[in-house]
Amino acid sequence: MLLDLKMPDMNGMEVLAKIKANWPDVKVIVVTGYASIDNAVQSIQEGAVDFLPKPFTSSELVAAAVGATEVA
């Protein structure tokens, strides 16, 4: 799943927590135009398999998706 941190009604960290609580096997790649080290670390600690700051290339997205499928 691709999950943006900035959304109108709920922030991405809240959504990530709900996803991992209800569907722990779902692989989540967090994307954001508001990247920071704190956001990246928190995303991974909350269960995301990768963190991509915008803008990212199609190659970076493909690499993240392939990496997510390899995470056990």
mmJSON file of the N, C-alpha and C atoms, coordinates in Angstrom:
{"data_MODEL":{"atom_site":{
"group_PDB":["ATOM","ATOM","ATOM","ATOM","ATOM","ATOM","ATOM","ATOM","ATOM","ATOM","ATOM","ATOM","ATOM","ATOM","ATOM","ATOM","ATOM","ATOM","ATOM","ATOM","ATOM","ATOM","ATOM","ATOM","ATOM","ATOM","ATOM","ATOM","ATOM","ATOM","ATOM","ATOM","ATOM","ATOM","ATOM","ATOM","ATOM","ATOM","ATOM","ATOM","ATOM","ATOM","ATOM","ATOM","ATOM","ATOM","ATOM","ATOM","ATOM","ATOM","ATOM","ATOM","ATOM","ATOM","ATOM","ATOM","ATOM","ATOM","ATOM","ATOM","ATOM","ATOM","ATOM","ATOM","ATOM","ATOM","ATOM","ATOM","ATOM","ATOM","ATOM","ATOM","ATOM","ATOM","ATOM","ATOM","ATOM","ATOM","ATOM","ATOM","ATOM","ATOM","ATOM","ATOM","ATOM","ATOM","ATOM","ATOM","ATOM","ATOM","ATOM","ATOM","ATOM","ATOM","ATOM","ATOM","ATOM","ATOM","ATOM","ATOM","ATOM","ATOM","ATOM","ATOM","ATOM","ATOM","ATOM","ATOM","ATOM","ATOM","ATOM","ATOM","ATOM","ATOM","ATOM","ATOM","ATOM","ATOM","ATOM","ATOM","ATOM","ATOM","ATOM","ATOM","ATOM","ATOM","ATOM","ATOM","ATOM","ATOM","ATOM","ATOM","ATOM","ATOM","ATOM","ATOM","ATOM","ATOM","ATOM","ATOM","ATOM","ATOM","ATOM","ATOM","ATOM","ATOM","ATOM","ATOM","ATOM","ATOM","ATOM","ATOM","ATOM","ATOM","ATOM","ATOM","ATOM","ATOM","ATOM","ATOM","ATOM","ATOM","ATOM","ATOM","ATOM","ATOM","ATOM","ATOM","ATOM","ATOM","ATOM","ATOM","ATOM","ATOM","ATOM","ATOM","ATOM","ATOM","ATOM","ATOM","ATOM","ATOM","ATOM","ATOM","ATOM","ATOM","ATOM","ATOM","ATOM","ATOM","ATOM","ATOM","ATOM","ATOM","ATOM","ATOM","ATOM","ATOM","ATOM","ATOM","ATOM","ATOM","ATOM","ATOM","ATOM","ATOM","ATOM","ATOM","ATOM","ATOM","ATOM","ATOM","ATOM","ATOM","ATOM","ATOM"],
"id":[1,2,3,4,5,6,7,8,9,10,11,12,13,14,15,16,17,18,19,20,21,22,23,24,25,26,27,28,29,30,31,32,33,34,35,36,37,38,39,40,41,42,43,44,45,46,47,48,49,50,51,52,53,54,55,56,57,58,59,60,61,62,63,64,65,66,67,68,69,70,71,72,73,74,75,76,77,78,79,80,81,82,83,84,85,86,87,88,89,90,91,92,93,94,95,96,97,98,99,100,101,102,103,104,105,106,107,108,109,110,111,112,113,114,115,116,117,118,119,120,121,122,123,124,125,126,127,128,129,130,131,132,133,134,135,136,137,138,139,140,141,142,143,144,145,146,147,148,149,150,151,152,153,154,155,156,157,158,159,160,161,162,163,164,165,166,167,168,169,170,171,172,173,174,175,176,177,178,179,180,181,182,183,184,185,186,187,188,189,190,191,192,193,194,195,196,197,198,199,200,201,202,203,204,205,206,207,208,209,210,211,212,213,214,215,216],
"type_symbol":["N","C","C","N","C","C","N","C","C","N","C","C","N","C","C","N","C","C","N","C","C","N","C","C","N","C","C","N","C","C","N","C","C","N","C","C","N","C","C","N","C","C","N","C","C","N","C","C","N","C","C","N","C","C","N","C","C","N","C","C","N","C","C","N","C","C","N","C","C","N","C","C","N","C","C","N","C","C","N","C","C","N","C","C","N","C","C","N","C","C","N","C","C","N","C","C","N","C","C","N","C","C","N","C","C","N","C","C","N","C","C","N","C","C","N","C","C","N","C","C","N","C","C","N","C","C","N","C","C","N","C","C","N","C","C","N","C","C","N","C","C","N","C","C","N","C","C","N","C","C","N","C","C","N","C","C","N","C","C","N","C","C","N","C","C","N","C","C","N","C","C","N","C","C","N","C","C","N","C","C","N","C","C","N","C","C","N","C","C","N","C","C","N","C","C","N","C","C","N","C","C","N","C","C","N","C","C","N","C","C","N","C","C","N","C","C"],
"label_atom_id":["N","CA","C","N","CA","C","N","CA","C","N","CA","C","N","CA","C","N","CA","C","N","CA","C","N","CA","C","N","CA","C","N","CA","C","N","CA","C","N","CA","C","N","CA","C","N","CA","C","N","CA","C","N","CA","C","N","CA","C","N","CA","C","N","CA","C","N","CA","C","N","CA","C","N","CA","C","N","CA","C","N","CA","C","N","CA","C","N","CA","C","N","CA","C","N","CA","C","N","CA","C","N","CA","C","N","CA","C","N","CA","C","N","CA","C","N","CA","C","N","CA","C","N","CA","C","N","CA","C","N","CA","C","N","CA","C","N","CA","C","N","CA","C","N","CA","C","N","CA","C","N","CA","C","N","CA","C","N","CA","C","N","CA","C","N","CA","C","N","CA","C","N","CA","C","N","CA","C","N","CA","C","N","CA","C","N","CA","C","N","CA","C","N","CA","C","N","CA","C","N","CA","C","N","CA","C","N","CA","C","N","CA","C","N","CA","C","N","CA","C","N","CA","C","N","CA","C","N","CA","C","N","CA","C","N","CA","C","N","CA","C","N","CA","C","N","CA","C","N","CA","C"],
"label_alt_id":[null,null,null,null,null,null,null,null,null,null,null,null,null,null,null,null,null,null,null,null,null,null,null,null,null,null,null,null,null,null,null,null,null,null,null,null,null,null,null,null,null,null,null,null,null,null,null,null,null,null,null,null,null,null,null,null,null,null,null,null,null,null,null,null,null,null,null,null,null,null,null,null,null,null,null,null,null,null,null,null,null,null,null,null,null,null,null,null,null,null,null,null,null,null,null,null,null,null,null,null,null,null,null,null,null,null,null,null,null,null,null,null,null,null,null,null,null,null,null,null,null,null,null,null,null,null,null,null,null,null,null,null,null,null,null,null,null,null,null,null,null,null,null,null,null,null,null,null,null,null,null,null,null,null,null,null,null,null,null,null,null,null,null,null,null,null,null,null,null,null,null,null,null,null,null,null,null,null,null,null,null,null,null,null,null,null,null,null,null,null,null,null,null,null,null,null,null,null,null,null,null,null,null,null,null,null,null,null,null,null,null,null,null,null,null,null],
"label_comp_id":["MET","MET","MET","LEU","LEU","LEU","LEU","LEU","LEU","ASP","ASP","ASP","LEU","LEU","LEU","LYS","LYS","LYS","MET","MET","MET","PRO","PRO","PRO","ASP","ASP","ASP","MET","MET","MET","ASN","ASN","ASN","GLY","GLY","GLY","MET","MET","MET","GLU","GLU","GLU","VAL","VAL","VAL","LEU","LEU","LEU","ALA","ALA","ALA","LYS","LYS","LYS","ILE","ILE","ILE","LYS","LYS","LYS","ALA","ALA","ALA","ASN","ASN","ASN","TRP","TRP","TRP","PRO","PRO","PRO","ASP","ASP","ASP","VAL","VAL","VAL","LYS","LYS","LYS","VAL","VAL","VAL","ILE","ILE","ILE","VAL","VAL","VAL","VAL","VAL","VAL","THR","THR","THR","GLY","GLY","GLY","TYR","TYR","TYR","ALA","ALA","ALA","SER","SER","SER","ILE","ILE","ILE","ASP","ASP","ASP","ASN","ASN","ASN","ALA","ALA","ALA","VAL","VAL","VAL","GLN","GLN","GLN","SER","SER","SER","ILE","ILE","ILE","GLN","GLN","GLN","GLU","GLU","GLU","GLY","GLY","GLY","ALA","ALA","ALA","VAL","VAL","VAL","ASP","ASP","ASP","PHE","PHE","PHE","LEU","LEU","LEU","PRO","PRO","PRO","LYS","LYS","LYS","PRO","PRO","PRO","PHE","PHE","PHE","THR","THR","THR","SER","SER","SER","SER","SER","SER","GLU","GLU","GLU","LEU","LEU","LEU","VAL","VAL","VAL","ALA","ALA","ALA","ALA","ALA","ALA","ALA","ALA","ALA","VAL","VAL","VAL","GLY","GLY","GLY","ALA","ALA","ALA","THR","THR","THR","GLU","GLU","GLU","VAL","VAL","VAL","ALA","ALA","ALA"],
"label_asym_id":["A","A","A","A","A","A","A","A","A","A","A","A","A","A","A","A","A","A","A","A","A","A","A","A","A","A","A","A","A","A","A","A","A","A","A","A","A","A","A","A","A","A","A","A","A","A","A","A","A","A","A","A","A","A","A","A","A","A","A","A","A","A","A","A","A","A","A","A","A","A","A","A","A","A","A","A","A","A","A","A","A","A","A","A","A","A","A","A","A","A","A","A","A","A","A","A","A","A","A","A","A","A","A","A","A","A","A","A","A","A","A","A","A","A","A","A","A","A","A","A","A","A","A","A","A","A","A","A","A","A","A","A","A","A","A","A","A","A","A","A","A","A","A","A","A","A","A","A","A","A","A","A","A","A","A","A","A","A","A","A","A","A","A","A","A","A","A","A","A","A","A","A","A","A","A","A","A","A","A","A","A","A","A","A","A","A","A","A","A","A","A","A","A","A","A","A","A","A","A","A","A","A","A","A","A","A","A","A","A","A","A","A","A","A","A","A"],
"label_entity_id":["1","1","1","1","1","1","1","1","1","1","1","1","1","1","1","1","1","1","1","1","1","1","1","1","1","1","1","1","1","1","1","1","1","1","1","1","1","1","1","1","1","1","1","1","1","1","1","1","1","1","1","1","1","1","1","1","1","1","1","1","1","1","1","1","1","1","1","1","1","1","1","1","1","1","1","1","1","1","1","1","1","1","1","1","1","1","1","1","1","1","1","1","1","1","1","1","1","1","1","1","1","1","1","1","1","1","1","1","1","1","1","1","1","1","1","1","1","1","1","1","1","1","1","1","1","1","1","1","1","1","1","1","1","1","1","1","1","1","1","1","1","1","1","1","1","1","1","1","1","1","1","1","1","1","1","1","1","1","1","1","1","1","1","1","1","1","1","1","1","1","1","1","1","1","1","1","1","1","1","1","1","1","1","1","1","1","1","1","1","1","1","1","1","1","1","1","1","1","1","1","1","1","1","1","1","1","1","1","1","1","1","1","1","1","1","1"],
"label_seq_id":[1,1,1,2,2,2,3,3,3,4,4,4,5,5,5,6,6,6,7,7,7,8,8,8,9,9,9,10,10,10,11,11,11,12,12,12,13,13,13,14,14,14,15,15,15,16,16,16,17,17,17,18,18,18,19,19,19,20,20,20,21,21,21,22,22,22,23,23,23,24,24,24,25,25,25,26,26,26,27,27,27,28,28,28,29,29,29,30,30,30,31,31,31,32,32,32,33,33,33,34,34,34,35,35,35,36,36,36,37,37,37,38,38,38,39,39,39,40,40,40,41,41,41,42,42,42,43,43,43,44,44,44,45,45,45,46,46,46,47,47,47,48,48,48,49,49,49,50,50,50,51,51,51,52,52,52,53,53,53,54,54,54,55,55,55,56,56,56,57,57,57,58,58,58,59,59,59,60,60,60,61,61,61,62,62,62,63,63,63,64,64,64,65,65,65,66,66,66,67,67,67,68,68,68,69,69,69,70,70,70,71,71,71,72,72,72],
"pdbx_PDB_ins_code":[null,null,null,null,null,null,null,null,null,null,null,null,null,null,null,null,null,null,null,null,null,null,null,null,null,null,null,null,null,null,null,null,null,null,null,null,null,null,null,null,null,null,null,null,null,null,null,null,null,null,null,null,null,null,null,null,null,null,null,null,null,null,null,null,null,null,null,null,null,null,null,null,null,null,null,null,null,null,null,null,null,null,null,null,null,null,null,null,null,null,null,null,null,null,null,null,null,null,null,null,null,null,null,null,null,null,null,null,null,null,null,null,null,null,null,null,null,null,null,null,null,null,null,null,null,null,null,null,null,null,null,null,null,null,null,null,null,null,null,null,null,null,null,null,null,null,null,null,null,null,null,null,null,null,null,null,null,null,null,null,null,null,null,null,null,null,null,null,null,null,null,null,null,null,null,null,null,null,null,null,null,null,null,null,null,null,null,null,null,null,null,null,null,null,null,null,null,null,null,null,null,null,null,null,null,null,null,null,null,null,null,null,null,null,null,null],
"Cartn_x":[0.843,0.0,0.893,0.535,1.194,0.346,0.976,0.26,0.932,0.198,0.724,0.524,1.482,1.349,0.367,0.236,-0.613,-1.94,-3.021,-4.358,-5.327,-6.483,-7.386,-8.003,-8.418,-9.174,-8.409,-7.295,-6.541,-5.09,-4.146,-2.769,-2.343,-1.341,-0.897,-0.41,0.156,0.616,-0.565,-1.679,-2.887,-3.399,-3.402,-3.855,-2.919,-1.614,-0.642,-0.891,-1.121,-1.394,-2.645,-3.697,-4.935,-4.723,-3.971,-3.698,-2.938,-1.872,-1.045,-1.799,-2.704,-3.491,-4.508,-5.095,-6.15,-5.66,-4.641,-4.101,-2.573,-2.001,-0.56,0.311,-0.234,0.562,0.628,-0.163,-0.139,1.188,1.834,3.099,2.766,3.276,2.968,4.248,4.187,5.257,4.716,5.359,4.929,5.592,4.79,5.298,4.878,5.721,5.363,6.168,5.553,6.228,6.777,6.574,7.012,7.949,8.973,9.875,10.755,10.974,11.928,12.477,13.597,14.18,13.213,12.604,11.653,10.483,9.924,8.815,9.257,10.44,10.944,11.125,11.761,11.998,10.671,9.758,8.463,7.693,7.736,7.028,7.53,8.843,9.424,9.114,9.207,8.883,7.426,6.551,5.115,4.765,5.751,5.494,5.59,5.875,6.062,7.322,7.309,8.482,9.439,8.969,9.835,9.23,10.04,9.655,10.244,9.386,9.852,9.479,10.475,10.158,9.822,8.837,8.486,9.42,9.735,9.38,10.303,9.764,10.575,10.425,11.392,11.362,10.574,10.202,9.507,10.421,11.716,12.668,12.708,12.667,12.657,11.377,10.254,8.98,8.986,9.474,9.543,10.458,11.611,12.538,11.882,11.13,10.444,9.385,8.642,7.593,8.205,9.282,9.956,10.497,11.111,11.62,10.52,9.356,8.229,7.758,7.821,7.387,8.391,9.636,10.671,10.736,10.04,10.038,9.175,9.728,8.99,7.98],
"Cartn_y":[-1.159,0.0,1.228,2.22,3.521,4.42,5.058,5.897,7.248,8.294,9.653,10.119,10.856,11.364,12.521,13.303,14.499,14.198,14.153,13.896,14.857,15.065,16.1,15.821,14.596,14.339,13.614,12.999,12.221,12.206,12.254,12.219,10.777,10.639,9.324,8.436,9.011,8.201,7.543,8.251,7.664,6.52,6.74,5.697,4.49,4.741,3.654,2.818,3.465,2.739,1.876,2.402,1.637,0.455,0.678,-0.407,-1.527,-1.177,-2.201,-2.912,-2.208,-2.833,-3.824,-3.489,-4.321,-5.323,-4.963,-5.806,-5.794,-6.464,-6.373,-6.884,-7.707,-8.249,-7.325,-6.269,-5.335,-4.586,-4.58,-3.853,-2.408,-1.468,-0.054,0.704,1.456,2.368,3.772,4.509,5.876,6.823,7.727,8.76,10.124,11.122,12.446,13.534,14.66,15.861,16.669,16.173,16.855,15.939,15.465,14.485,15.103,14.316,14.668,13.361,13.453,12.25,11.706,12.585,12.142,11.364,11.886,11.193,9.838,9.785,8.523,7.497,7.893,6.979,6.525,7.451,7.094,6.139,6.381,5.511,4.073,3.918,2.581,1.94,2.715,2.182,1.749,2.452,2.132,0.978,0.503,-0.682,-0.51,0.695,0.866,0.118,-0.391,-1.104,-0.18,1.014,1.974,3.362,4.354,5.769,6.48,7.092,7.788,9.264,10.138,11.563,11.938,12.82,13.333,14.484,14.687,13.829,12.625,11.503,10.312,9.863,9.099,8.633,7.325,6.969,5.699,4.536,4.677,3.629,3.465,4.57,4.5,3.829,4.15,3.544,2.043,1.668,0.242,-0.48,0.098,-0.525,-0.695,0.308,0.213,-0.879,-0.971,-1.992,-3.386,-3.56,-4.857,-5.198,-4.225,-4.449,-4.832,-4.215,-4.523,-5.956,-6.471,-7.852,-8.847,-8.401,-9.292,-9.284,-8.335,-8.26,-9.386,-10.128,-11.274,-10.82],
"Cartn_z":[0.0,0.0,0.0,-0.802,-0.737,0.146,1.102,2.065,2.163,1.861,1.994,3.435,3.955,5.326,5.429,4.38,4.418,3.73,4.526,4.008,4.677,4.073,4.598,5.966,6.246,7.465,8.565,8.207,9.178,8.705,9.618,9.133,8.874,8.052,7.624,8.748,9.779,10.913,11.612,11.719,12.31,11.439,10.134,9.212,9.285,9.305,9.4,10.657,11.774,13.023,12.891,12.275,12.093,11.149,10.081,9.134,9.829,10.532,11.172,12.299,12.978,14.047,13.482,12.337,11.765,10.722,9.998,8.928,9.005,10.003,10.243,9.108,8.223,7.128,5.905,5.898,4.773,4.772,3.628,3.467,3.09,3.863,3.662,3.319,2.224,1.835,2.059,2.927,3.228,2.239,1.67,0.768,1.312,1.104,1.593,0.914,0.777,0.309,1.474,2.684,3.906,4.695,4.016,4.614,5.694,6.732,7.774,8.331,8.982,9.597,10.641,11.418,12.449,11.83,10.709,10.043,9.507,8.938,8.388,9.501,10.585,11.702,12.304,12.529,13.12,12.208,10.902,9.956,10.046,10.06,10.124,11.483,12.557,13.887,13.982,13.252,13.269,12.333,11.543,10.729,9.232,8.744,7.305,6.875,5.653,5.15,4.41,4.034,3.354,3.486,3.171,3.276,2.067,1.251,0.054,0.115,0.124,0.038,-1.402,-1.558,-2.885,-3.226,-4.45,-5.577,-5.633,-6.072,-6.259,-7.702,-8.163,-9.546,-9.628,-10.831,-11.019,-10.621,-10.85,-10.46,-8.946,-8.217,-6.75,-6.249,-6.887,-6.49,-6.769,-7.939,-8.273,-7.288,-6.976,-6.031,-4.66,-4.212,-2.921,-2.948,-4.054,-4.175,-4.203,-4.947,-4.99,-3.602,-2.945,-1.593,-0.627,-0.77,0.126,-0.046,-1.262,-1.486,-0.927,-0.715,-0.188,1.342,1.979,3.441,3.984,4.904,5.479,6.502],
"occupancy":[1.0,1.0,1.0,1.0,1.0,1.0,1.0,1.0,1.0,1.0,1.0,1.0,1.0,1.0,1.0,1.0,1.0,1.0,1.0,1.0,1.0,1.0,1.0,1.0,1.0,1.0,1.0,1.0,1.0,1.0,1.0,1.0,1.0,1.0,1.0,1.0,1.0,1.0,1.0,1.0,1.0,1.0,1.0,1.0,1.0,1.0,1.0,1.0,1.0,1.0,1.0,1.0,1.0,1.0,1.0,1.0,1.0,1.0,1.0,1.0,1.0,1.0,1.0,1.0,1.0,1.0,1.0,1.0,1.0,1.0,1.0,1.0,1.0,1.0,1.0,1.0,1.0,1.0,1.0,1.0,1.0,1.0,1.0,1.0,1.0,1.0,1.0,1.0,1.0,1.0,1.0,1.0,1.0,1.0,1.0,1.0,1.0,1.0,1.0,1.0,1.0,1.0,1.0,1.0,1.0,1.0,1.0,1.0,1.0,1.0,1.0,1.0,1.0,1.0,1.0,1.0,1.0,1.0,1.0,1.0,1.0,1.0,1.0,1.0,1.0,1.0,1.0,1.0,1.0,1.0,1.0,1.0,1.0,1.0,1.0,1.0,1.0,1.0,1.0,1.0,1.0,1.0,1.0,1.0,1.0,1.0,1.0,1.0,1.0,1.0,1.0,1.0,1.0,1.0,1.0,1.0,1.0,1.0,1.0,1.0,1.0,1.0,1.0,1.0,1.0,1.0,1.0,1.0,1.0,1.0,1.0,1.0,1.0,1.0,1.0,1.0,1.0,1.0,1.0,1.0,1.0,1.0,1.0,1.0,1.0,1.0,1.0,1.0,1.0,1.0,1.0,1.0,1.0,1.0,1.0,1.0,1.0,1.0,1.0,1.0,1.0,1.0,1.0,1.0,1.0,1.0,1.0,1.0,1.0,1.0,1.0,1.0,1.0,1.0,1.0,1.0],
"B_iso_or_equiv":[0.0,0.0,0.0,0.0,0.0,0.0,0.0,0.0,0.0,0.0,0.0,0.0,0.0,0.0,0.0,0.0,0.0,0.0,0.0,0.0,0.0,0.0,0.0,0.0,0.0,0.0,0.0,0.0,0.0,0.0,0.0,0.0,0.0,0.0,0.0,0.0,0.0,0.0,0.0,0.0,0.0,0.0,0.0,0.0,0.0,0.0,0.0,0.0,0.0,0.0,0.0,0.0,0.0,0.0,0.0,0.0,0.0,0.0,0.0,0.0,0.0,0.0,0.0,0.0,0.0,0.0,0.0,0.0,0.0,0.0,0.0,0.0,0.0,0.0,0.0,0.0,0.0,0.0,0.0,0.0,0.0,0.0,0.0,0.0,0.0,0.0,0.0,0.0,0.0,0.0,0.0,0.0,0.0,0.0,0.0,0.0,0.0,0.0,0.0,0.0,0.0,0.0,0.0,0.0,0.0,0.0,0.0,0.0,0.0,0.0,0.0,0.0,0.0,0.0,0.0,0.0,0.0,0.0,0.0,0.0,0.0,0.0,0.0,0.0,0.0,0.0,0.0,0.0,0.0,0.0,0.0,0.0,0.0,0.0,0.0,0.0,0.0,0.0,0.0,0.0,0.0,0.0,0.0,0.0,0.0,0.0,0.0,0.0,0.0,0.0,0.0,0.0,0.0,0.0,0.0,0.0,0.0,0.0,0.0,0.0,0.0,0.0,0.0,0.0,0.0,0.0,0.0,0.0,0.0,0.0,0.0,0.0,0.0,0.0,0.0,0.0,0.0,0.0,0.0,0.0,0.0,0.0,0.0,0.0,0.0,0.0,0.0,0.0,0.0,0.0,0.0,0.0,0.0,0.0,0.0,0.0,0.0,0.0,0.0,0.0,0.0,0.0,0.0,0.0,0.0,0.0,0.0,0.0,0.0,0.0,0.0,0.0,0.0,0.0,0.0,0.0],
"pdbx_formal_charge":[null,null,null,null,null,null,null,null,null,null,null,null,null,null,null,null,null,null,null,null,null,null,null,null,null,null,null,null,null,null,null,null,null,null,null,null,null,null,null,null,null,null,null,null,null,null,null,null,null,null,null,null,null,null,null,null,null,null,null,null,null,null,null,null,null,null,null,null,null,null,null,null,null,null,null,null,null,null,null,null,null,null,null,null,null,null,null,null,null,null,null,null,null,null,null,null,null,null,null,null,null,null,null,null,null,null,null,null,null,null,null,null,null,null,null,null,null,null,null,null,null,null,null,null,null,null,null,null,null,null,null,null,null,null,null,null,null,null,null,null,null,null,null,null,null,null,null,null,null,null,null,null,null,null,null,null,null,null,null,null,null,null,null,null,null,null,null,null,null,null,null,null,null,null,null,null,null,null,null,null,null,null,null,null,null,null,null,null,null,null,null,null,null,null,null,null,null,null,null,null,null,null,null,null,null,null,null,null,null,null,null,null,null,null,null,null],
"auth_seq_id":[1,1,1,2,2,2,3,3,3,4,4,4,5,5,5,6,6,6,7,7,7,8,8,8,9,9,9,10,10,10,11,11,11,12,12,12,13,13,13,14,14,14,15,15,15,16,16,16,17,17,17,18,18,18,19,19,19,20,20,20,21,21,21,22,22,22,23,23,23,24,24,24,25,25,25,26,26,26,27,27,27,28,28,28,29,29,29,30,30,30,31,31,31,32,32,32,33,33,33,34,34,34,35,35,35,36,36,36,37,37,37,38,38,38,39,39,39,40,40,40,41,41,41,42,42,42,43,43,43,44,44,44,45,45,45,46,46,46,47,47,47,48,48,48,49,49,49,50,50,50,51,51,51,52,52,52,53,53,53,54,54,54,55,55,55,56,56,56,57,57,57,58,58,58,59,59,59,60,60,60,61,61,61,62,62,62,63,63,63,64,64,64,65,65,65,66,66,66,67,67,67,68,68,68,69,69,69,70,70,70,71,71,71,72,72,72],
"auth_comp_id":["MET","MET","MET","LEU","LEU","LEU","LEU","LEU","LEU","ASP","ASP","ASP","LEU","LEU","LEU","LYS","LYS","LYS","MET","MET","MET","PRO","PRO","PRO","ASP","ASP","ASP","MET","MET","MET","ASN","ASN","ASN","GLY","GLY","GLY","MET","MET","MET","GLU","GLU","GLU","VAL","VAL","VAL","LEU","LEU","LEU","ALA","ALA","ALA","LYS","LYS","LYS","ILE","ILE","ILE","LYS","LYS","LYS","ALA","ALA","ALA","ASN","ASN","ASN","TRP","TRP","TRP","PRO","PRO","PRO","ASP","ASP","ASP","VAL","VAL","VAL","LYS","LYS","LYS","VAL","VAL","VAL","ILE","ILE","ILE","VAL","VAL","VAL","VAL","VAL","VAL","THR","THR","THR","GLY","GLY","GLY","TYR","TYR","TYR","ALA","ALA","ALA","SER","SER","SER","ILE","ILE","ILE","ASP","ASP","ASP","ASN","ASN","ASN","ALA","ALA","ALA","VAL","VAL","VAL","GLN","GLN","GLN","SER","SER","SER","ILE","ILE","ILE","GLN","GLN","GLN","GLU","GLU","GLU","GLY","GLY","GLY","ALA","ALA","ALA","VAL","VAL","VAL","ASP","ASP","ASP","PHE","PHE","PHE","LEU","LEU","LEU","PRO","PRO","PRO","LYS","LYS","LYS","PRO","PRO","PRO","PHE","PHE","PHE","THR","THR","THR","SER","SER","SER","SER","SER","SER","GLU","GLU","GLU","LEU","LEU","LEU","VAL","VAL","VAL","ALA","ALA","ALA","ALA","ALA","ALA","ALA","ALA","ALA","VAL","VAL","VAL","GLY","GLY","GLY","ALA","ALA","ALA","THR","THR","THR","GLU","GLU","GLU","VAL","VAL","VAL","ALA","ALA","ALA"],
"auth_asym_id":["A","A","A","A","A","A","A","A","A","A","A","A","A","A","A","A","A","A","A","A","A","A","A","A","A","A","A","A","A","A","A","A","A","A","A","A","A","A","A","A","A","A","A","A","A","A","A","A","A","A","A","A","A","A","A","A","A","A","A","A","A","A","A","A","A","A","A","A","A","A","A","A","A","A","A","A","A","A","A","A","A","A","A","A","A","A","A","A","A","A","A","A","A","A","A","A","A","A","A","A","A","A","A","A","A","A","A","A","A","A","A","A","A","A","A","A","A","A","A","A","A","A","A","A","A","A","A","A","A","A","A","A","A","A","A","A","A","A","A","A","A","A","A","A","A","A","A","A","A","A","A","A","A","A","A","A","A","A","A","A","A","A","A","A","A","A","A","A","A","A","A","A","A","A","A","A","A","A","A","A","A","A","A","A","A","A","A","A","A","A","A","A","A","A","A","A","A","A","A","A","A","A","A","A","A","A","A","A","A","A","A","A","A","A","A","A"],
"auth_atom_id":["N","CA","C","N","CA","C","N","CA","C","N","CA","C","N","CA","C","N","CA","C","N","CA","C","N","CA","C","N","CA","C","N","CA","C","N","CA","C","N","CA","C","N","CA","C","N","CA","C","N","CA","C","N","CA","C","N","CA","C","N","CA","C","N","CA","C","N","CA","C","N","CA","C","N","CA","C","N","CA","C","N","CA","C","N","CA","C","N","CA","C","N","CA","C","N","CA","C","N","CA","C","N","CA","C","N","CA","C","N","CA","C","N","CA","C","N","CA","C","N","CA","C","N","CA","C","N","CA","C","N","CA","C","N","CA","C","N","CA","C","N","CA","C","N","CA","C","N","CA","C","N","CA","C","N","CA","C","N","CA","C","N","CA","C","N","CA","C","N","CA","C","N","CA","C","N","CA","C","N","CA","C","N","CA","C","N","CA","C","N","CA","C","N","CA","C","N","CA","C","N","CA","C","N","CA","C","N","CA","C","N","CA","C","N","CA","C","N","CA","C","N","CA","C","N","CA","C","N","CA","C","N","CA","C","N","CA","C","N","CA","C","N","CA","C","N","CA","C","N","CA","C"],
"pdbx_PDB_model_num":[1,1,1,1,1,1,1,1,1,1,1,1,1,1,1,1,1,1,1,1,1,1,1,1,1,1,1,1,1,1,1,1,1,1,1,1,1,1,1,1,1,1,1,1,1,1,1,1,1,1,1,1,1,1,1,1,1,1,1,1,1,1,1,1,1,1,1,1,1,1,1,1,1,1,1,1,1,1,1,1,1,1,1,1,1,1,1,1,1,1,1,1,1,1,1,1,1,1,1,1,1,1,1,1,1,1,1,1,1,1,1,1,1,1,1,1,1,1,1,1,1,1,1,1,1,1,1,1,1,1,1,1,1,1,1,1,1,1,1,1,1,1,1,1,1,1,1,1,1,1,1,1,1,1,1,1,1,1,1,1,1,1,1,1,1,1,1,1,1,1,1,1,1,1,1,1,1,1,1,1,1,1,1,1,1,1,1,1,1,1,1,1,1,1,1,1,1,1,1,1,1,1,1,1,1,1,1,1,1,1,1,1,1,1,1,1]
}}}
